[in-house]
């Protein structure tokens, strides 16, 4: 009889989780859906003065579908991923030897520490204009 009680308990738990599954998905994606709806409404009502920089979500989504259909999306995605991986590799090539040198040589660590502390406290978004407006020749 003890085994039957266990099976009944497992079945009722399974049914509860199946009922809660759609509710959980809706709850977890609710903020994203609300954001997309607000984006569409604000853009359609032209509450933002520059529609070139703030198009409706429906136009962005249709452009995404068009780019995926004609193959441009995949080309652009490949270039973006290539740039990101190159940047990551360059960062590794600089950071690992620098970290080892700082760890092995106390005087070198003391020498570069003030510069590293300045960059540590700099928000990453503050560097965005530097990289966004960098010369195009660096990316070719």
VENDA-V945836 format. One record per helix or strand. SS is the DSSP state (2 for helix, 1 for strand). FROM is the first residue (numbers start at 0). LEN is the number of residues. If there is no record, write none. Layout:
ss->SS from->FROM len->LEN
ss->SS from->FROM len->LEN
This chain:
ss->2 from->1 len->43
ss->2 from->56 len->14
ss->2 from->71 len->33
ss->2 from->105 len->15
ss->2 from->123 len->9
ss->2 from->135 len->4
